[in-house]
Amino acid sequence: MKETAKKLRIFVVEDEVLLATWMEDILVDLGYEIAAVASQLPEGCEIARSGEFDLAILDVNLNGQPSYPIAEILRERGIPFVFATGYGGTGLDPAFKNVPTLAKPYVIDDVERVLSSVTLSSIIDVQGKYSK
């Protein structure tokens, strides 16, 4: 198990129960805490608006609906997120072209690499805001 200085709280949005459970197991093994899990767009939007978490992993396709409304809420709140997709990152809405993506099925090394990248860039962004 990987130890982190502070257990980051992750919000997982995934409509497939087995994949959501698999992602939760990976995150716990990596030393993260599961803050919330949503499987539908309305639930995801509500948690995105009011939940307390450090970053989110969003399945791009939730039962045929794109998760972009959740992403917009997170962007407005300044909460970092990544997309998860089985279709590759090339099909993303152009407004989110720079958002990191995880390929399905999830592989622990990929999850660790992407989340480390996102958390590091978030720290740099925050430091940049305060150092100006």
C-alpha positions as CSV (number, residue, x, y, z in Angstrom):
1,M,0.0,0.0,0.0
2,K,1.3,3.4,-0.9
3,E,1.3,6.0,1.9
4,T,0.4,9.6,1.1
5,A,1.2,12.6,3.3
6,K,-2.5,13.4,3.4
7,K,-5.1,10.9,2.3
8,L,-6.7,12.6,-0.6
9,R,-10.4,12.2,-0.9
10,I,-11.6,11.0,-4.3
11,F,-15.1,11.2,-5.9
12,V,-15.7,8.4,-8.3
13,V,-18.4,8.6,-11.0
14,E,-18.9,5.3,-12.7
15,D,-22.1,3.7,-14.0
16,E,-20.8,0.1,-14.1
17,V,-20.9,-1.4,-10.6
18,L,-18.0,-3.8,-11.1
19,L,-15.8,-1.1,-12.5
20,A,-16.7,1.3,-9.7
21,T,-15.8,-1.4,-7.1
22,W,-12.6,-2.1,-8.9
23,M,-11.7,1.6,-9.0
24,E,-12.5,1.9,-5.3
25,D,-10.2,-1.1,-4.5
26,I,-7.4,0.4,-6.6
27,L,-7.7,3.8,-4.9
28,V,-7.7,2.3,-1.4
29,D,-4.6,0.2,-2.3
30,L,-2.9,3.4,-3.4
31,G,-3.7,5.1,-0.1
32,Y,-6.6,7.3,-1.2
33,E,-9.9,7.7,0.6
34,I,-13.2,7.3,-1.3
35,A,-15.3,10.4,-0.6
36,A,-18.3,9.5,-2.7
37,V,-19.4,7.3,-5.5
38,A,-22.1,8.2,-8.1
39,S,-23.5,6.1,-10.9
40,Q,-25.9,8.5,-12.5
41,L,-25.7,12.1,-13.9
42,P,-28.1,13.8,-11.4
43,E,-26.5,12.2,-8.4
44,G,-23.1,13.1,-9.8
45,C,-24.0,16.7,-10.3
46,E,-25.4,17.0,-6.8
47,I,-22.2,15.5,-5.2
48,A,-20.1,17.7,-7.5
49,R,-21.9,20.8,-6.2
50,S,-21.8,20.1,-2.5
51,G,-19.4,17.2,-1.8
52,E,-16.1,17.5,0.0
53,F,-13.3,15.8,-1.9
54,D,-9.9,16.7,-3.4
55,L,-10.3,15.3,-7.0
56,A,-12.7,13.2,-9.1
57,I,-12.6,10.4,-11.6
58,L,-15.5,10.7,-14.1
59,D,-16.7,8.0,-16.5
60,V,-17.3,9.9,-19.7
61,N,-20.4,8.0,-20.6
62,L,-23.0,7.5,-17.8
63,N,-25.8,5.3,-19.2
64,G,-25.6,7.1,-22.6
65,Q,-25.3,10.6,-21.1
66,P,-22.0,12.4,-21.1
67,S,-20.6,13.4,-17.7
68,Y,-19.6,16.9,-19.0
69,P,-22.1,18.7,-16.7
70,I,-20.3,17.2,-13.7
71,A,-17.0,18.2,-15.2
72,E,-18.3,21.8,-15.6
73,I,-19.3,22.0,-11.9
74,L,-15.9,20.7,-10.8
75,R,-14.1,23.1,-13.1
76,E,-16.1,26.0,-11.6
77,R,-15.3,24.8,-8.1
78,G,-11.6,24.5,-9.0
79,I,-11.5,20.7,-8.2
80,P,-9.2,18.7,-10.4
81,F,-10.7,15.7,-12.3
82,V,-9.8,13.0,-14.8
83,F,-12.0,11.2,-17.3
84,A,-12.3,7.5,-17.6
85,T,-13.3,6.0,-20.9
86,G,-13.1,2.8,-22.8
87,Y,-13.2,4.7,-26.1
88,G,-9.9,6.7,-25.8
89,G,-9.3,10.3,-25.2
90,T,-9.7,11.4,-28.8
91,G,-13.5,11.5,-28.6
92,L,-13.7,14.0,-25.8
93,D,-15.6,17.3,-26.1
94,P,-13.0,19.9,-27.3
95,A,-13.7,21.9,-24.1
96,F,-12.0,19.2,-22.2
97,K,-9.2,18.3,-24.5
98,N,-6.5,18.9,-21.9
99,V,-8.2,16.8,-19.2
100,P,-6.2,13.6,-18.5
101,T,-7.9,10.3,-19.3
102,L,-7.8,6.8,-17.8
103,A,-8.4,3.9,-20.1
104,K,-10.8,1.2,-19.1
105,P,-10.4,-1.4,-17.8
106,Y,-8.5,0.2,-15.0
107,V,-4.9,-0.8,-14.3
108,I,-3.4,0.2,-11.0
109,D,-0.2,1.7,-12.5
110,D,-2.1,3.9,-14.9
111,V,-4.4,5.1,-12.1
112,E,-1.4,5.9,-10.0
113,R,0.4,7.7,-12.8
114,V,-2.6,9.9,-13.8
115,L,-3.6,10.8,-10.3
116,S,0.0,11.7,-9.4
117,S,0.2,13.9,-12.5
118,V,-3.1,15.6,-11.6
119,T,-2.3,16.2,-8.0
120,L,1.2,17.5,-8.8
121,S,-0.2,19.9,-11.4
122,S,-2.9,21.0,-8.9
123,I,-0.2,21.8,-6.3
124,I,1.8,23.8,-8.9
125,D,-1.4,25.7,-9.9
126,V,-2.2,26.5,-6.3
127,Q,1.4,27.6,-5.6
128,G,1.4,29.7,-8.7
129,K,-1.8,31.5,-7.6
130,Y,-0.2,32.4,-4.2
131,S,3.2,33.3,-5.4
132,K,2.0,36.0,-7.8
